Amino acid sequence: MAGPWTPQSVERQLREDLNAISDFLGDKKFLFGDDACAANCAVFNQLCQVMWHVPSVSSFVLESLPNLKSYIERMRSAYWPDWDECVTDYFTKEATK
């Protein structure tokens, strides 16, 4: 995209990217099938940033891309079962772990 990035163009691009990830994931458990790999960690990291730091786009994921929502929850529960103990919920609580 040429020219300056506006907040609207960034959000539009982000939504397009999320749709692309959703399309690629389809109904698979992980990006490349039944087992997670390093790529899943990289994508999960980026999705976490969107889900917990870009409210306008996180609602889009929750409402429009249920396979991404399920993927995020699947990765979180499989690889970070202590998630709630490690996060501060926007610094509203102290992490216990």
Biopython code that builds the backbone (N, CA, C, O; Angstrom):
import numpy as np
from Bio.PDB.StructureBuilder import StructureBuilder

atoms = [
    (1, "MET", "N", (0.848, -1.172, 0.000)),
    (1, "MET", "CA", (0.000, 0.000, 0.000)),
    (1, "MET", "C", (0.895, 1.236, 0.000)),
    (1, "MET", "O", (1.795, 1.350, 0.832)),
    (2, "ALA", "N", (0.660, 2.129, -0.895)),
    (2, "ALA", "CA", (1.448, 3.356, -0.985)),
    (2, "ALA", "C", (0.835, 4.430, -0.095)),
    (2, "ALA", "O", (-0.348, 4.387, 0.244)),
    (3, "GLY", "N", (1.661, 5.378, 0.267)),
    (3, "GLY", "CA", (1.163, 6.513, 1.034)),
    (3, "GLY", "C", (1.147, 6.244, 2.530)),
    (3, "GLY", "O", (1.506, 5.156, 2.982)),
    (4, "PRO", "N", (0.729, 7.243, 3.291)),
    (4, "PRO", "CA", (0.738, 7.102, 4.752)),
    (4, "PRO", "C", (-0.342, 6.131, 5.233)),
    (4, "PRO", "O", (-1.418, 6.009, 4.648)),
    (5, "TRP", "N", (-0.011, 5.468, 6.294)),
    (5, "TRP", "CA", (-0.967, 4.549, 6.909)),
    (5, "TRP", "C", (-1.887, 5.348, 7.820)),
    (5, "TRP", "O", (-1.417, 6.107, 8.668)),
    (6, "THR", "N", (-3.158, 5.186, 7.655)),
    (6, "THR", "CA", (-4.138, 5.810, 8.543)),
    (6, "THR", "C", (-4.630, 4.731, 9.504)),
    (6, "THR", "O", (-4.483, 3.542, 9.221)),
    (7, "PRO", "N", (-5.204, 5.123, 10.622)),
    (7, "PRO", "CA", (-5.770, 4.099, 11.521)),
    (7, "PRO", "C", (-6.784, 3.203, 10.807)),
    (7, "PRO", "O", (-6.852, 2.002, 11.071)),
    (8, "GLN", "N", (-7.562, 3.785, 9.915)),
    (8, "GLN", "CA", (-8.566, 3.000, 9.190)),
    (8, "GLN", "C", (-7.906, 2.002, 8.231)),
    (8, "GLN", "O", (-8.365, 0.867, 8.098)),
    (9, "SER", "N", (-6.837, 2.425, 7.568)),
    (9, "SER", "CA", (-6.183, 1.511, 6.634)),
    (9, "SER", "C", (-5.459, 0.391, 7.377)),
    (9, "SER", "O", (-5.401, -0.741, 6.895)),
    (10, "VAL", "N", (-4.909, 0.704, 8.544)),
    (10, "VAL", "CA", (-4.247, -0.326, 9.354)),
    (10, "VAL", "C", (-5.280, -1.361, 9.815)),
    (10, "VAL", "O", (-5.042, -2.565, 9.728)),
    (11, "GLU", "N", (-6.420, -0.885, 10.302)),
    (11, "GLU", "CA", (-7.453, -1.819, 10.757)),
    (11, "GLU", "C", (-8.000, -2.641, 9.601)),
    (11, "GLU", "O", (-8.248, -3.837, 9.757)),
    (12, "ARG", "N", (-8.190, -2.026, 8.456)),
    (12, "ARG", "CA", (-8.675, -2.769, 7.282)),
    (12, "ARG", "C", (-7.675, -3.857, 6.895)),
    (12, "ARG", "O", (-8.068, -4.989, 6.614)),
    (13, "GLN", "N", (-6.386, -3.518, 6.880)),
    (13, "GLN", "CA", (-5.356, -4.500, 6.552)),
    (13, "GLN", "C", (-5.329, -5.622, 7.581)),
    (13, "GLN", "O", (-5.194, -6.793, 7.225)),
    (14, "LEU", "N", (-5.457, -5.271, 8.840)),
    (14, "LEU", "CA", (-5.472, -6.274, 9.901)),
    (14, "LEU", "C", (-6.642, -7.235, 9.727)),
    (14, "LEU", "O", (-6.472, -8.446, 9.866)),
    (15, "ARG", "N", (-7.812, -6.716, 9.428)),
    (15, "ARG", "CA", (-8.980, -7.578, 9.195)),
    (15, "ARG", "C", (-8.755, -8.493, 7.991)),
    (15, "ARG", "O", (-9.130, -9.665, 8.024)),
    (16, "GLU", "N", (-8.153, -7.969, 6.945)),
    (16, "GLU", "CA", (-7.846, -8.808, 5.778)),
    (16, "GLU", "C", (-6.860, -9.908, 6.148)),
    (16, "GLU", "O", (-7.018, -11.054, 5.726)),
    (17, "ASP", "N", (-5.860, -9.571, 6.924)),
    (17, "ASP", "CA", (-4.878, -10.562, 7.367)),
    (17, "ASP", "C", (-5.532, -11.637, 8.230)),
    (17, "ASP", "O", (-5.240, -12.824, 8.079)),
    (18, "LEU", "N", (-6.415, -11.219, 9.134)),
    (18, "LEU", "CA", (-7.106, -12.187, 9.983)),
    (18, "LEU", "C", (-7.998, -13.105, 9.166)),
    (18, "LEU", "O", (-8.079, -14.302, 9.441)),
    (19, "ASN", "N", (-8.662, -12.557, 8.173)),
    (19, "ASN", "CA", (-9.463, -13.396, 7.272)),
    (19, "ASN", "C", (-8.584, -14.407, 6.549)),
    (19, "ASN", "O", (-8.982, -15.557, 6.366)),
    (20, "ALA", "N", (-7.395, -13.988, 6.139)),
    (20, "ALA", "CA", (-6.480, -14.901, 5.442)),
    (20, "ALA", "C", (-6.033, -16.031, 6.362)),
    (20, "ALA", "O", (-5.980, -17.188, 5.946)),
    (21, "ILE", "N", (-5.714, -15.700, 7.606)),
    (21, "ILE", "CA", (-5.322, -16.742, 8.571)),
    (21, "ILE", "C", (-6.494, -17.685, 8.812)),
    (21, "ILE", "O", (-6.318, -18.903, 8.850)),
    (22, "SER", "N", (-7.678, -17.129, 8.974)),
    (22, "SER", "CA", (-8.872, -17.948, 9.185)),
    (22, "SER", "C", (-9.110, -18.887, 8.007)),
    (22, "SER", "O", (-9.405, -20.067, 8.195)),
    (23, "ASP", "N", (-8.980, -18.362, 6.800)),
    (23, "ASP", "CA", (-9.159, -19.194, 5.600)),
    (23, "ASP", "C", (-8.123, -20.311, 5.554)),
    (23, "ASP", "O", (-8.458, -21.452, 5.238)),
    (24, "PHE", "N", (-6.863, -19.992, 5.866)),
    (24, "PHE", "CA", (-5.804, -20.994, 5.845)),
    (24, "PHE", "C", (-6.051, -22.064, 6.911)),
    (24, "PHE", "O", (-5.875, -23.255, 6.654)),
    (25, "LEU", "N", (-6.457, -21.639, 8.097)),
    (25, "LEU", "CA", (-6.725, -22.582, 9.190)),
    (25, "LEU", "C", (-7.899, -23.489, 8.854)),
    (25, "LEU", "O", (-7.859, -24.692, 9.110)),
    (26, "GLY", "N", (-8.931, -22.912, 8.285)),
    (26, "GLY", "CA", (-10.116, -23.698, 7.951)),
    (26, "GLY", "C", (-10.635, -24.442, 9.165)),
    (26, "GLY", "O", (-10.844, -23.851, 10.224)),
    (27, "ASP", "N", (-10.843, -25.747, 9.007)),
    (27, "ASP", "CA", (-11.333, -26.545, 10.126)),
    (27, "ASP", "C", (-10.243, -27.416, 10.745)),
    (27, "ASP", "O", (-10.527, -28.358, 11.485)),
    (28, "LYS", "N", (-8.981, -27.083, 10.428)),
    (28, "LYS", "CA", (-7.868, -27.833, 11.010)),
    (28, "LYS", "C", (-7.709, -27.463, 12.483)),
    (28, "LYS", "O", (-8.085, -26.370, 12.907)),
    (29, "LYS", "N", (-7.151, -28.385, 13.246)),
    (29, "LYS", "CA", (-6.891, -28.137, 14.663)),
    (29, "LYS", "C", (-5.784, -27.097, 14.831)),
    (29, "LYS", "O", (-5.907, -26.181, 15.644)),
    (30, "PHE", "N", (-4.709, -27.238, 14.065)),
    (30, "PHE", "CA", (-3.594, -26.301, 14.063)),
    (30, "PHE", "C", (-3.307, -25.920, 12.616)),
    (30, "PHE", "O", (-3.946, -26.447, 11.705)),
    (31, "LEU", "N", (-2.379, -25.034, 12.390)),
    (31, "LEU", "CA", (-2.161, -24.503, 11.045)),
    (31, "LEU", "C", (-1.884, -25.573, 10.001)),
    (31, "LEU", "O", (-2.336, -25.463, 8.862)),
    (32, "PHE", "N", (-1.134, -26.621, 10.388)),
    (32, "PHE", "CA", (-0.754, -27.636, 9.415)),
    (32, "PHE", "C", (-1.323, -29.008, 9.749)),
    (32, "PHE", "O", (-0.788, -30.024, 9.304)),
    (33, "GLY", "N", (-2.395, -29.049, 10.521)),
    (33, "GLY", "CA", (-3.034, -30.322, 10.827)),
    (33, "GLY", "C", (-3.291, -30.511, 12.305)),
    (33, "GLY", "O", (-3.698, -29.582, 13.003)),
    (34, "ASP", "N", (-3.048, -31.732, 12.780)),
    (34, "ASP", "CA", (-3.394, -32.097, 14.150)),
    (34, "ASP", "C", (-2.344, -31.744, 15.192)),
    (34, "ASP", "O", (-2.626, -31.795, 16.389)),
    (35, "ASP", "N", (-1.153, -31.393, 14.767)),
    (35, "ASP", "CA", (-0.072, -31.089, 15.702)),
    (35, "ASP", "C", (0.401, -29.656, 15.525)),
    (35, "ASP", "O", (0.494, -29.151, 14.406)),
    (36, "ALA", "N", (0.696, -29.014, 16.633)),
    (36, "ALA", "CA", (1.219, -27.647, 16.590)),
    (36, "ALA", "C", (2.710, -27.674, 16.242)),
    (36, "ALA", "O", (3.407, -28.654, 16.505)),
    (37, "CYS", "N", (3.175, -26.586, 15.653)),
    (37, "CYS", "CA", (4.592, -26.419, 15.331)),
    (37, "CYS", "C", (4.979, -24.977, 15.668)),
    (37, "CYS", "O", (4.156, -24.214, 16.176)),
    (38, "ALA", "N", (6.209, -24.611, 15.392)),
    (38, "ALA", "CA", (6.690, -23.268, 15.721)),
    (38, "ALA", "C", (5.837, -22.180, 15.057)),
    (38, "ALA", "O", (5.632, -21.115, 15.640)),
    (39, "ALA", "N", (5.352, -22.433, 13.870)),
    (39, "ALA", "CA", (4.519, -21.440, 13.182)),
    (39, "ALA", "C", (3.270, -21.124, 13.990)),
    (39, "ALA", "O", (2.810, -19.982, 14.010)),
    (40, "ASN", "N", (2.724, -22.128, 14.653)),
    (40, "ASN", "CA", (1.544, -21.897, 15.486)),
    (40, "ASN", "C", (1.862, -20.945, 16.624)),
    (40, "ASN", "O", (1.042, -20.094, 16.968)),
    (41, "CYS", "N", (3.042, -21.077, 17.209)),
    (41, "CYS", "CA", (3.434, -20.172, 18.293)),
    (41, "CYS", "C", (3.548, -18.737, 17.789)),
    (41, "CYS", "O", (3.121, -17.803, 18.468)),
    (42, "ALA", "N", (4.118, -18.563, 16.611)),
    (42, "ALA", "CA", (4.271, -17.224, 16.043)),
    (42, "ALA", "C", (2.910, -16.597, 15.736)),
    (42, "ALA", "O", (2.674, -15.428, 16.042)),
    (43, "VAL", "N", (2.029, -17.373, 15.136)),
    (43, "VAL", "CA", (0.701, -16.858, 14.801)),
    (43, "VAL", "C", (-0.103, -16.600, 16.074)),
    (43, "VAL", "O", (-0.783, -15.580, 16.181)),
    (44, "PHE", "N", (-0.028, -17.516, 17.033)),
    (44, "PHE", "CA", (-0.736, -17.331, 18.305)),
    (44, "PHE", "C", (-0.275, -16.045, 18.984)),
    (44, "PHE", "O", (-1.095, -15.294, 19.513)),
    (45, "ASN", "N", (1.025, -15.790, 18.973)),
    (45, "ASN", "CA", (1.560, -14.567, 19.569)),
    (45, "ASN", "C", (0.916, -13.333, 18.947)),
    (45, "ASN", "O", (0.504, -12.422, 19.665)),
    (46, "GLN", "N", (0.828, -13.297, 17.646)),
    (46, "GLN", "CA", (0.244, -12.146, 16.968)),
    (46, "GLN", "C", (-1.259, -12.042, 17.244)),
    (46, "GLN", "O", (-1.791, -10.950, 17.445)),
    (47, "LEU", "N", (-1.920, -13.177, 17.248)),
    (47, "LEU", "CA", (-3.361, -13.165, 17.531)),
    (47, "LEU", "C", (-3.649, -12.690, 18.950)),
    (47, "LEU", "O", (-4.645, -12.005, 19.184)),
    (48, "CYS", "N", (-2.795, -13.044, 19.890)),
    (48, "CYS", "CA", (-2.973, -12.565, 21.265)),
    (48, "CYS", "C", (-2.908, -11.048, 21.332)),
    (48, "CYS", "O", (-3.690, -10.417, 22.043)),
    (49, "GLN", "N", (-1.976, -10.467, 20.593)),
    (49, "GLN", "CA", (-1.865, -9.007, 20.576)),
    (49, "GLN", "C", (-3.156, -8.377, 20.075)),
    (49, "GLN", "O", (-3.613, -7.367, 20.609)),
    (50, "VAL", "N", (-3.733, -8.975, 19.058)),
    (50, "VAL", "CA", (-4.997, -8.464, 18.517)),
    (50, "VAL", "C", (-6.127, -8.660, 19.520)),
    (50, "VAL", "O", (-6.886, -7.733, 19.804)),
    (51, "MET", "N", (-6.230, -9.865, 20.049)),
    (51, "MET", "CA", (-7.362, -10.185, 20.914)),
    (51, "MET", "C", (-7.388, -9.365, 22.197)),
    (51, "MET", "O", (-8.460, -8.988, 22.670)),
    (52, "TRP", "N", (-6.240, -9.092, 22.751)),
    (52, "TRP", "CA", (-6.224, -8.423, 24.046)),
    (52, "TRP", "C", (-5.767, -6.976, 23.993)),
    (52, "TRP", "O", (-5.704, -6.317, 25.031)),
    (53, "HIS", "N", (-5.442, -6.459, 22.798)),
    (53, "HIS", "CA", (-4.967, -5.077, 22.731)),
    (53, "HIS", "C", (-5.605, -4.242, 21.627)),
    (53, "HIS", "O", (-5.322, -3.048, 21.521)),
    (54, "VAL", "N", (-6.456, -4.843, 20.809)),
    (54, "VAL", "CA", (-7.138, -4.092, 19.749)),
    (54, "VAL", "C", (-8.634, -4.435, 19.845)),
    (54, "VAL", "O", (-9.141, -5.257, 19.080)),
    (55, "PRO", "N", (-9.331, -3.795, 20.794)),
    (55, "PRO", "CA", (-10.725, -4.175, 21.058)),
    (55, "PRO", "C", (-11.641, -4.162, 19.843)),
    (55, "PRO", "O", (-12.491, -5.043, 19.712)),
    (56, "SER", "N", (-11.493, -3.199, 18.962)),
    (56, "SER", "CA", (-12.395, -3.141, 17.805)),
    (56, "SER", "C", (-12.209, -4.345, 16.890)),
    (56, "SER", "O", (-13.160, -4.797, 16.252)),
    (57, "VAL", "N", (-10.999, -4.858, 16.826)),
    (57, "VAL", "CA", (-10.737, -6.009, 15.965)),
    (57, "VAL", "C", (-10.994, -7.308, 16.713)),
    (57, "VAL", "O", (-11.391, -8.296, 16.095)),
    (58, "SER", "N", (-10.779, -7.339, 18.030)),
    (58, "SER", "CA", (-11.049, -8.571, 18.777)),
    (58, "SER", "C", (-12.521, -8.928, 18.698)),
    (58, "SER", "O", (-12.857, -10.110, 18.615)),
    (59, "SER", "N", (-13.405, -7.947, 18.721)),
    (59, "SER", "CA", (-14.831, -8.259, 18.587)),
    (59, "SER", "C", (-15.122, -8.838, 17.209)),
    (59, "SER", "O", (-15.988, -9.703, 17.075)),
    (60, "PHE", "N", (-14.417, -8.378, 16.187)),
    (60, "PHE", "CA", (-14.553, -8.923, 14.838)),
    (60, "PHE", "C", (-14.175, -10.407, 14.825)),
    (60, "PHE", "O", (-14.874, -11.224, 14.227)),
    (61, "VAL", "N", (-13.061, -10.749, 15.490)),
    (61, "VAL", "CA", (-12.628, -12.148, 15.556)),
    (61, "VAL", "C", (-13.677, -12.974, 16.281)),
    (61, "VAL", "O", (-14.080, -14.034, 15.802)),
    (62, "LEU", "N", (-14.115, -12.492, 17.431)),
    (62, "LEU", "CA", (-15.069, -13.251, 18.235)),
    (62, "LEU", "C", (-16.386, -13.477, 17.505)),
    (62, "LEU", "O", (-16.995, -14.539, 17.632)),
    (63, "GLU", "N", (-16.823, -12.488, 16.747)),
    (63, "GLU", "CA", (-18.127, -12.578, 16.076)),
    (63, "GLU", "C", (-18.057, -13.182, 14.684)),
    (63, "GLU", "O", (-18.979, -13.886, 14.271)),
    (64, "SER", "N", (-16.982, -12.920, 13.954)),
    (64, "SER", "CA", (-16.945, -13.279, 12.536)),
    (64, "SER", "C", (-16.018, -14.435, 12.178)),
    (64, "SER", "O", (-16.157, -15.035, 11.113)),
    (65, "LEU", "N", (-15.074, -14.749, 13.062)),
    (65, "LEU", "CA", (-14.083, -15.782, 12.744)),
    (65, "LEU", "C", (-14.026, -16.816, 13.874)),
    (65, "LEU", "O", (-13.035, -16.886, 14.601)),
    (66, "PRO", "N", (-15.075, -17.609, 14.020)),
    (66, "PRO", "CA", (-15.121, -18.549, 15.149)),
    (66, "PRO", "C", (-13.993, -19.575, 15.134)),
    (66, "PRO", "O", (-13.601, -20.068, 16.191)),
    (67, "ASN", "N", (-13.465, -19.904, 13.958)),
    (67, "ASN", "CA", (-12.355, -20.862, 13.948)),
    (67, "ASN", "C", (-11.095, -20.252, 14.551)),
    (67, "ASN", "O", (-10.308, -20.966, 15.172)),
    (68, "LEU", "N", (-10.887, -18.951, 14.384)),
    (68, "LEU", "CA", (-9.735, -18.306, 15.025)),
    (68, "LEU", "C", (-9.926, -18.214, 16.524)),
    (68, "LEU", "O", (-8.986, -18.419, 17.292)),
    (69, "LYS", "N", (-11.136, -17.908, 16.938)),
    (69, "LYS", "CA", (-11.430, -17.872, 18.376)),
    (69, "LYS", "C", (-11.150, -19.240, 18.999)),
    (69, "LYS", "O", (-10.526, -19.318, 20.058)),
    (70, "SER", "N", (-11.597, -20.301, 18.366)),
    (70, "SER", "CA", (-11.364, -21.660, 18.873)),
    (70, "SER", "C", (-9.879, -22.001, 18.862)),
    (70, "SER", "O", (-9.372, -22.624, 19.794)),
    (71, "TYR", "N", (-9.189, -21.594, 17.814)),
    (71, "TYR", "CA", (-7.746, -21.835, 17.695)),
    (71, "TYR", "C", (-6.993, -21.164, 18.843)),
    (71, "TYR", "O", (-6.125, -21.776, 19.466)),
    (72, "ILE", "N", (-7.327, -19.915, 19.116)),
    (72, "ILE", "CA", (-6.678, -19.187, 20.205)),
    (72, "ILE", "C", (-6.915, -19.906, 21.534)),
    (72, "ILE", "O", (-5.980, -20.099, 22.311)),
    (73, "GLU", "N", (-8.132, -20.293, 21.788)),
    (73, "GLU", "CA", (-8.441, -21.002, 23.033)),
    (73, "GLU", "C", (-7.741, -22.358, 23.092)),
    (73, "GLU", "O", (-7.272, -22.771, 24.152)),
    (74, "ARG", "N", (-7.671, -23.044, 21.968)),
    (74, "ARG", "CA", (-7.009, -24.353, 21.921)),
    (74, "ARG", "C", (-5.514, -24.214, 22.211)),
    (74, "ARG", "O", (-4.956, -24.984, 22.993)),
    (75, "MET", "N", (-4.874, -23.240, 21.587)),
    (75, "MET", "CA", (-3.447, -23.005, 21.844)),
    (75, "MET", "C", (-3.222, -22.600, 23.298)),
    (75, "MET", "O", (-2.299, -23.084, 23.953)),
    (76, "ARG", "N", (-4.055, -21.729, 23.781)),
    (76, "ARG", "CA", (-3.906, -21.227, 25.146)),
    (76, "ARG", "C", (-4.056, -22.349, 26.168)),
    (76, "ARG", "O", (-3.247, -22.461, 27.088)),
    (77, "SER", "N", (-5.063, -23.162, 26.017)),
    (77, "SER", "CA", (-5.270, -24.237, 27.001)),
    (77, "SER", "C", (-4.245, -25.361, 26.863)),
    (77, "SER", "O", (-3.879, -25.989, 27.856)),
    (78, "ALA", "N", (-3.779, -25.618, 25.642)),
    (78, "ALA", "CA", (-2.813, -26.702, 25.434)),
    (78, "ALA", "C", (-1.403, -26.326, 25.889)),
    (78, "ALA", "O", (-0.685, -27.159, 26.441)),
    (79, "TYR", "N", (-1.011, -25.084, 25.660)),
    (79, "TYR", "CA", (0.383, -24.713, 25.896)),
    (79, "TYR", "C", (0.593, -23.706, 27.022)),
    (79, "TYR", "O", (1.716, -23.521, 27.492)),
    (80, "TRP", "N", (-0.468, -23.066, 27.447)),
    (80, "TRP", "CA", (-0.371, -22.113, 28.564)),
    (80, "TRP", "C", (-1.522, -22.332, 29.538)),
    (80, "TRP", "O", (-2.351, -21.444, 29.734)),
    (81, "PRO", "N", (-1.573, -23.527, 30.155)),
    (81, "PRO", "CA", (-2.689, -23.802, 31.079)),
    (81, "PRO", "C", (-2.683, -22.875, 32.298)),
    (81, "PRO", "O", (-3.700, -22.726, 32.975)),
    (82, "ASP", "N", (-1.535, -22.254, 32.571)),
    (82, "ASP", "CA", (-1.439, -21.334, 33.707)),
    (82, "ASP", "C", (-1.606, -19.873, 33.277)),
    (82, "ASP", "O", (-1.194, -18.961, 33.994)),
    (83, "TRP", "N", (-2.200, -19.661, 32.129)),
    (83, "TRP", "CA", (-2.385, -18.331, 31.558)),
    (83, "TRP", "C", (-2.925, -17.333, 32.583)),
    (83, "TRP", "O", (-2.347, -16.262, 32.767)),
    (84, "ASP", "N", (-4.018, -17.673, 33.242)),
    (84, "ASP", "CA", (-4.663, -16.735, 34.170)),
    (84, "ASP", "C", (-3.765, -16.374, 35.348)),
    (84, "ASP", "O", (-3.906, -15.298, 35.930)),
    (85, "GLU", "N", (-2.855, -17.258, 35.699)),
    (85, "GLU", "CA", (-1.931, -16.977, 36.787)),
    (85, "GLU", "C", (-0.773, -16.077, 36.341)),
    (85, "GLU", "O", (-0.099, -15.465, 37.169)),
    (86, "CYS", "N", (-0.554, -16.004, 35.035)),
    (86, "CYS", "CA", (0.608, -15.279, 34.511)),
    (86, "CYS", "C", (0.290, -13.891, 33.966)),
    (86, "CYS", "O", (1.207, -13.105, 33.725)),
    (87, "VAL", "N", (-0.964, -13.577, 33.769)),
    (87, "VAL", "CA", (-1.315, -12.276, 33.189)),
    (87, "VAL", "C", (-1.829, -11.326, 34.260)),
    (87, "VAL", "O", (-2.261, -11.744, 35.334)),
    (88, "THR", "N", (-1.773, -10.056, 33.945)),
    (88, "THR", "CA", (-2.183, -9.026, 34.908)),
    (88, "THR", "C", (-3.504, -8.368, 34.538)),
    (88, "THR", "O", (-3.950, -7.457, 35.235)),
    (89, "ASP", "N", (-4.137, -8.806, 33.460)),
    (89, "ASP", "CA", (-5.383, -8.189, 33.013)),
    (89, "ASP", "C", (-5.263, -6.673, 32.958)),
    (89, "ASP", "O", (-5.950, -5.939, 33.668)),
    (90, "TYR", "N", (-4.367, -6.238, 32.091)),
    (90, "TYR", "CA", (-4.114, -4.798, 31.907)),
    (90, "TYR", "C", (-3.683, -4.135, 33.201)),
    (90, "TYR", "O", (-4.077, -3.007, 33.496)),
    (91, "PHE", "N", (-2.876, -4.842, 33.964)),
    (91, "PHE", "CA", (-2.309, -4.349, 35.222)),
    (91, "PHE", "C", (-3.365, -4.082, 36.293)),
    (91, "PHE", "O", (-3.144, -3.270, 37.192)),
    (92, "THR", "N", (-4.511, -4.760, 36.205)),
    (92, "THR", "CA", (-5.538, -4.604, 37.228)),
    (92, "THR", "C", (-5.372, -5.598, 38.349)),
    (92, "THR", "O", (-6.040, -5.497, 39.377)),
    (93, "LYS", "N", (-4.485, -6.561, 38.161)),
    (93, "LYS", "CA", (-4.206, -7.536, 39.218)),
    (93, "LYS", "C", (-2.739, -7.926, 39.099)),
    (93, "LYS", "O", (-2.086, -7.662, 38.089)),
    (94, "GLU", "N", (-2.245, -8.550, 40.136)),
    (94, "GLU", "CA", (-0.865, -9.012, 40.123)),
    (94, "GLU", "C", (-0.802, -10.458, 39.640)),
    (94, "GLU", "O", (-1.588, -11.302, 40.070)),
    (95, "ALA", "N", (0.118, -10.724, 38.767)),
    (95, "ALA", "CA", (0.317, -12.106, 38.333)),
    (95, "ALA", "C", (0.804, -12.922, 39.523)),
    (95, "ALA", "O", (1.640, -12.462, 40.301)),
    (96, "THR", "N", (0.285, -14.119, 39.660)),
    (96, "THR", "CA", (0.657, -14.967, 40.777)),
    (96, "THR", "C", (1.743, -15.958, 40.427)),
    (96, "THR", "O", (2.202, -16.712, 41.285)),
    (97, "LYS", "N", (2.150, -15.963, 39.194)),
    (97, "LYS", "CA", (3.171, -16.909, 38.755)),
    (97, "LYS", "C", (4.228, -16.233, 37.938)),
    (97, "LYS", "O", (5.169, -16.884, 37.485)),
]
sb = StructureBuilder()
sb.init_structure("model")
sb.init_model(0)
sb.init_chain("A")
sb.init_seg("    ")
for serial, (resi, resn, name, xyz) in enumerate(atoms, 1):
    if name == "N":
        sb.init_residue(resn, " ", resi, " ")
    sb.init_atom(name, np.array(xyz, "f"), 0.0, 1.0, " ", f" {name:<3s}", serial, name[0])
structure = sb.get_structure()
